[in-house]
Amino acid sequence: MHHHLRAGIPAALVLTLAFATGCGPAGESDGAKKEAATAGASASPSASASPSPTATDNGIATLKPAQIFARARAATASARYVRLRGQVEDGEKYKIDFRFEGKTKVTGSMRQGSERVGLTVIGKVVYLSGNDRFWKSVGGKGAAQLFSGKYVKTTTGDADFRDLAAFANKTTLLNEAVKSGRGWRKEGAGKVGDVPTVVLSDSAGDKIQIATQGPPYVLLMEGGREDRLEYVEYGQPVTVKAPPAGSVIDSALLD
């Protein structure tokens, strides 16, 4: 049972990742619930970070679409703190909510229906958790009993979990989300909350909105009627933490 479970965990997560990054942009919030942080992340309470009222125009709206996207990708990748949340639909609705600290730390969760998977990446170490419904779908009642309230520890170098490494890098995830987008064109000005944006679209109809004040951050990506991905809370400090040692199960024990 353990070998089957070990193989089933990454398969379920990679399926969700495929929907979250391969079907185009996403992003409706699943709520700012504490359980969205897998092993744990503490953040200072504040509204979604955005350019300040005194921020000046950054000039990207005058550039060519490819240049706009390149600068937006670089600015988003360089942000020390940002939250990525969204929703995609492909027969089923999948929700994601992740908080990034620096370049190699991230914590958050993915949901599909009543199943929830938690993921925390700290450097090359990965911690996986799930609610009982998820573990039951992967390995039956025995798995739900064994892993309830626990975290499975592995690494980004583990062949079974290698694809999860994308979640530890904002740039990788952004690249995956838009790799099918070609022929970007400008659609004009837009607005996300109170922040003015320039709107880009591709031949598939996917859209991306980029801040035209302050750093040219990616703020919103949309694809179709249900797919939506938001980059919010730029600059809001968050500390990604490993779970308590007593609640961790080494994946090597599942062999």
Secondary structure, DSSP 8 states (H G I E B T S, - for coil): -HHHHHHHHHHHHHHHHHHHHHS----------GGGSSS-EEE---------TT--B-SGGGS-HHHHHHHHHHHHHH-SEEEEEEEEESSSEEEEEEEEETTTEEEEEEEETTEEEEEEEETTEEEEEE-HHHHHHHHHHHHHHHHTT-EEEEETTSTTTGGGGGGG-HHHHHHHHHTT--S-EEEEEEEETTEEEEEEE-TT--EEEEESBSS--EEEEEETTTEEEEEE-TT--EEE----GGGEEEGGGG-
